[in-house]
Amino acid sequence: MSSSPGQSATDSAAAARVFAAFFLYAVAIGGVFPRLGELQRALSLSERELGLALIGTASGTLVSLTLAGPWLERVGHRLVLVAGIPLIALAYAVASHAGSALALYLLLVPAGLCIGAVEIVVNLEADRTEHQLGRRIMSRAHAFWSIGFFAAGLAGAGLAQLGVPLRAHLLGMVVVIGGAGLFALRGFEAAGHRPDAHAGSAPRWARPSRHTLLLVAATLAAMVLEGAGAEWSAIYMRDAFGATPFLAGAAVAVGAGLQAAARWVADSVVERHGPLRVARTLQALLGAGAALVLLAPHPALALAGFALIGLGTSAMFPLAMSAAAQATDRPAALNVAALAQTSFIAFLVGPPLLGWVATSLGIRWSFGITLPLVALAFWASSALVPRRPD
């Protein structure tokens, strides 16, 4: 039976609000990354020290992903999104006032707490809305995340080139995101649970299952390289090629832009070719991009490498989220939280590891060291085929 025009309009509006939430979530996170080089110099930090300070965000995220699941339904998904997304931007604006690496770490923890809660909610809403519509929207939802990150990166690069102070830039983003969230998410209603979802109550701790760990292995290279592209690409362009502030910031944006373009069409490509073939193609692009960034003799080739990294990371995490949410061995919220929690360990370990590598071997090797992870992910990609354990 076909849906009525009214129902179709309602479903489309629900999907549009999910897309808006992903977009604003990414804008809230992405503003600071094109300007990390400025923050590094203002605090006189080495890459190793900056990487350790950036663990603050990952620490808060890990705590939130571990503990937030049981109370998110009680608080309500709408409140988490309307309040949590602007609070992410506010936390980054406050963190820009840090006076030391330790202070930066501590001030980034609240941002991570908000990120963890929002991360669970947006992915659950995408999965449940996907079920209501009867078609995939997960990759397109993540495309809007990439578009938001691209927009934030481009804006940050432009404002840096114009000499707008970092603190004024981040404070302005709080106002813009808060107002845009109230407008775009008005009328938001949480989607209903999947009828085939696990009916049991979720335990307090989001312990990963064996399947979750395989999903983490399949997405680990993408997670680490996506984080490396966000956190180190601007500094890479500055240190390797003496790039202008705009060109350095553009390195953040180009990866997000190609990632957004790929995610926009990824759902139909996955439906046509299957998740395994798509995943392994993306892993090959990811490895090529990391190798190109490692070896690039010219800024244009480095930007091409970041573009390939963006393409390679595009559908890996959405595919894993879909596989986790559709498994019926445990509640969907628990599987999503366990995957997100365990995957974010890549962000917890990644920044100091890549900062250590940059300080010891040079900024190029922050990307080259990820090539063995690409091989691991290629091996584990079969876990991305959604399955329903008995």
C-alpha positions in Angstrom: 0.0 0.0 0.0 1.4 3.4 -0.9 1.5 6.2 1.7 -0.8 9.2 1.5 0.5 12.5 0.3 0.1 13.9 3.9 2.1 11.0 5.3 4.8 11.4 2.7 5.1 15.1 3.6 5.4 14.2 7.2 8.1 11.6 6.6 10.0 14.1 4.4 9.9 16.7 7.1 11.1 14.2 9.7 14.1 13.3 7.4 14.8 17.0 6.8 15.0 17.6 10.6 17.4 14.7 11.0 19.6 16.1 8.2 19.5 19.5 9.8 20.6 18.0 13.2 23.6 16.3 11.5 24.5 19.6 9.7 24.4 21.8 12.8 26.2 19.1 14.9 29.1 19.2 12.5 29.2 23.0 12.2 29.4 23.1 16.0 32.4 20.8 16.1 34.2 22.0 12.9 34.8 25.6 13.6 38.0 25.2 15.6 39.9 22.7 13.4 41.0 25.1 10.6 42.5 27.3 13.3 44.2 24.8 15.5 47.6 26.0 14.3 46.8 29.5 15.7 45.8 28.0 19.0 49.0 25.8 19.0 51.2 28.9 18.5 49.3 31.0 21.0 49.9 28.4 23.7 53.5 27.6 22.4 52.7 23.9 22.2 54.5 21.2 20.3 52.4 18.8 18.2 52.8 16.2 21.0 51.5 18.6 23.6 48.6 19.7 21.4 47.7 16.1 20.8 47.6 15.4 24.5 45.5 18.4 25.1 43.0 17.4 22.4 42.3 14.2 24.4 40.0 16.4 26.5 37.3 16.2 23.9 37.7 12.4 23.4 37.7 11.8 27.2 34.4 13.6 27.6 32.9 11.9 24.6 34.0 8.5 25.8 32.4 9.1 29.3 29.2 10.3 27.7 28.9 7.5 25.2 29.4 5.0 28.0 26.9 6.4 30.5 24.4 8.6 28.6 22.4 5.8 26.8 20.0 4.9 29.6 18.8 8.5 30.3 18.6 9.9 26.7 15.1 8.6 26.1 14.0 10.0 29.5 15.4 13.5 28.8 14.0 13.4 25.2 15.9 13.5 21.9 14.6 17.0 21.0 16.0 18.6 24.1 19.4 16.8 23.6 19.6 18.2 20.1 18.3 21.7 20.7 20.4 22.3 23.8 23.3 20.0 23.2 24.4 21.2 19.8 24.8 24.9 20.8 26.5 23.7 24.1 29.2 22.0 21.9 30.0 25.3 20.2 29.9 27.2 23.5 32.4 24.7 25.1 34.8 25.2 22.2 34.5 29.0 22.5 35.3 28.8 26.2 38.2 26.4 25.5 39.8 29.0 23.2 40.6 31.0 26.4 42.8 28.3 27.8 46.2 29.4 29.0 48.0 26.1 29.0 47.8 22.5 27.6 46.3 21.3 30.9 43.7 24.0 30.9 42.8 23.3 27.2 42.4 19.6 28.1 40.0 20.4 31.0 38.0 22.9 29.0 37.5 20.5 26.2 36.0 17.8 28.4 32.5 19.5 28.5 32.5 19.6 24.7 33.1 15.9 24.6 30.3 15.2 27.1 27.8 17.0 24.8 29.2 15.4 21.6 28.7 11.9 23.1 25.0 12.5 23.8 24.3 14.1 20.5 26.2 11.4 18.6 23.9 8.7 20.0 20.8 10.6 19.4 21.4 11.7 15.8 22.4 8.2 14.7 19.4 6.6 16.5 17.1 9.1 14.9 18.6 8.5 11.4 18.1 4.7 11.8 14.5 4.9 13.1 13.5 7.5 10.5 15.2 5.2 7.8 12.9 2.4 9.0 9.8 4.6 8.8 10.6 5.7 5.3 11.5 2.2 4.1 14.7 3.4 2.4 18.3 4.2 3.4 19.1 7.7 4.7 22.0 6.9 7.0 24.8 7.8 4.6 22.9 10.9 3.4 22.4 12.0 7.0 26.2 11.7 7.4 26.6 13.6 4.2 24.9 16.5 5.9 27.4 16.1 8.7 30.2 16.4 6.1 28.6 19.4 4.5 28.4 21.1 7.9 32.1 20.3 8.6 33.0 21.5 5.1 31.1 24.8 5.7 32.7 25.3 9.1 36.1 24.6 7.7 35.7 27.0 4.8 34.4 29.7 7.0 37.2 29.2 9.5 39.8 29.3 6.7 38.3 32.5 5.3 38.0 34.2 8.7 41.6 33.3 9.5 42.8 34.8 6.2 40.8 38.0 7.1 42.4 38.2 10.5 39.3 37.7 12.6 40.4 36.6 16.1 39.7 33.0 16.9 37.8 33.8 20.1 35.4 36.2 18.2 34.9 33.6 15.5 34.0 30.8 17.9 31.7 33.1 20.0 29.9 34.2 16.9 29.3 30.5 16.0 27.5 29.9 19.3 25.0 32.6 18.4 24.5 31.4 14.8 24.2 27.7 15.8 21.8 28.4 18.6 19.5 30.5 16.4 19.7 28.1 13.5 18.9 25.1 15.8 15.8 26.7 17.2 14.6 27.4 13.7 15.6 24.2 11.9 14.5 21.8 14.7 11.2 23.4 15.6 8.5 20.8 15.5 11.0 18.0 15.9 9.5 14.8 17.3 11.5 11.7 18.1 11.0 8.8 15.7 9.4 5.6 17.0 11.4 2.6 17.8 11.9 -0.1 15.2 9.2 -2.8 15.8 11.9 -5.5 15.5 14.2 -3.8 18.0 15.4 -5.6 21.1 12.8 -5.2 23.8 15.0 -5.7 26.8 16.4 -2.9 29.0 19.9 -1.7 28.3 22.7 -2.2 30.9 24.4 0.8 32.4 27.7 0.2 30.6 27.8 0.0 26.8 30.1 -3.0 26.6 31.2 -3.9 23.1 30.2 -7.3 21.7 32.5 -9.4 19.5 30.5 -8.1 16.5 31.0 -4.5 17.6 34.7 -5.0 17.9 34.8 -6.3 14.3 32.9 -3.2 13.2 35.5 -1.1 15.0 38.3 -2.9 13.2 36.5 -2.3 9.9 36.2 1.5 10.6 39.4 2.1 12.6 41.5 3.4 9.7 38.6 5.7 8.6 38.1 7.0 12.1 41.9 7.7 12.6 42.4 9.3 9.2 39.2 11.4 9.5 40.5 12.6 12.9 44.0 13.2 11.4 42.5 15.2 8.5 40.5 17.3 10.9 43.2 17.9 13.5 46.5 17.9 11.6 45.8 18.8 8.0 46.0 22.6 8.5 49.2 22.2 10.6 50.6 19.8 7.9 50.0 22.4 5.1 51.7 25.1 7.3 54.7 23.0 8.3 55.3 21.0 5.1 54.6 23.8 2.5 54.4 27.1 4.5 50.8 27.5 3.3 48.8 30.7 3.9 46.1 30.6 6.6 43.4 30.1 3.9 45.2 27.3 2.1 45.9 25.6 5.4 42.3 25.8 6.5 41.2 24.7 3.0 42.9 21.3 3.7 40.3 20.7 6.4 37.5 21.7 4.1 38.5 19.7 1.0 38.4 16.4 2.7 35.0 17.2 4.3 33.7 18.4 0.9 34.6 15.2 -1.0 33.3 13.2 2.0 30.0 15.0 1.7 29.7 14.4 -2.0 30.4 10.7 -1.6 28.0 10.3 1.3 25.3 12.0 -0.7 25.2 9.2 -3.2 26.4 6.4 -1.0 23.0 5.0 0.0 22.1 4.2 -3.6 25.5 2.9 -4.4 25.4 0.5 -1.3 21.9 -0.7 -2.3 23.2 -1.4 -5.8 26.6 -3.0 -5.1 26.3 -4.1 -1.4 28.2 -2.9 1.7 31.2 -5.2 1.3 32.2 -4.2 -2.2 31.7 -0.5 -1.4 33.7 -0.8 1.8 36.7 -2.4 0.2 36.7 0.1 -2.6 36.7 2.9 0.0 39.5 1.3 1.9 41.6 1.3 -1.3 41.0 5.0 -1.8 41.8 5.6 1.8 45.1 3.9 1.6 46.0 5.8 -1.7 45.1 9.1 0.0 47.3 8.5 3.1 50.2 7.4 0.9 49.8 10.6 -1.3 49.8 12.9 1.8 52.9 11.1 3.1 54.8 11.5 -0.2 53.3 14.7 -1.8 56.1 17.0 -3.1 53.6 19.8 -3.9 50.6 21.4 -2.0 48.2 20.5 -4.8 49.1 16.8 -4.5 48.7 17.0 -0.7 45.2 18.5 -1.2 44.4 15.6 -3.6 45.5 13.2 -0.9 43.2 14.8 1.6 40.4 14.6 -1.0 41.0 10.8 -1.4 41.0 10.5 2.4 37.6 12.2 2.5 36.3 9.9 -0.2 37.7 6.8 1.6 36.2 7.7 5.0 32.8 8.7 3.5 30.5 5.6 4.1 32.6 3.5 6.5 31.1 4.8 9.7 27.5 5.1 8.4 27.8 1.5 7.2 29.0 0.4 10.6 26.2 2.4 12.4 23.6 0.7 10.2 25.0 -2.7 10.9 25.1 -2.0 14.7 21.6 -0.5 14.8 20.0 -3.4 12.8 21.5 -6.2 15.0 18.8 -7.6 17.3 21.0 -9.3 19.9 20.8 -6.2 22.1 18.9 -2.9 22.2 19.8 -0.7 19.3 20.8 2.2 21.6 23.3 -0.1 23.3 24.8 -1.3 20.1 25.0 2.2 18.6 26.6 3.5 21.9 29.0 0.6 22.1 30.2 1.1 18.5 30.5 4.9 18.9 32.1 4.5 22.3 34.7 2.0 21.1 35.3 3.8 17.9 36.0 7.0 19.7 38.9 5.4 21.4 40.6 6.0 18.0 40.1 9.7 18.7 41.3 9.2 22.3 44.5 7.4 21.2 44.9 9.1 17.9 45.8 12.7 18.8 48.7 12.0 21.1 50.0 9.1 18.9 49.9 11.3 15.8 51.3 14.2 17.7 54.1 12.1 19.0 54.8 10.8 15.5 54.7 14.4 14.1 57.2 15.6 16.8 59.5 12.6 16.4 59.3 11.7 12.6 57.7 14.7 11.0 54.1 15.7 10.3 53.9 13.7 7.1 54.3 10.4 9.1 51.2 11.3 11.1 49.4 10.1 8.0 51.8 7.4 6.8 51.6 5.5 10.0 47.9 4.8 9.4 48.6 2.5 6.4 48.7 -0.7 8.4 45.3 0.2 9.8 43.9 0.3 6.3 45.0 -3.3 5.8 43.3 -4.3 9.0 40.1 -2.6 8.0 40.1 -4.3 4.6 40.3 -7.7 6.3 37.4 -6.8 8.7 35.1 -5.2 6.2 32.8 -8.3 6.0 31.4 -7.3 9.4 29.8 -4.3 7.8 27.2 -6.6 6.1 24.1 -6.1 8.4 23.2 -9.3 10.2 20.7 -10.3 12.8 22.1 -12.8 15.4 19.8 -15.4 16.8 
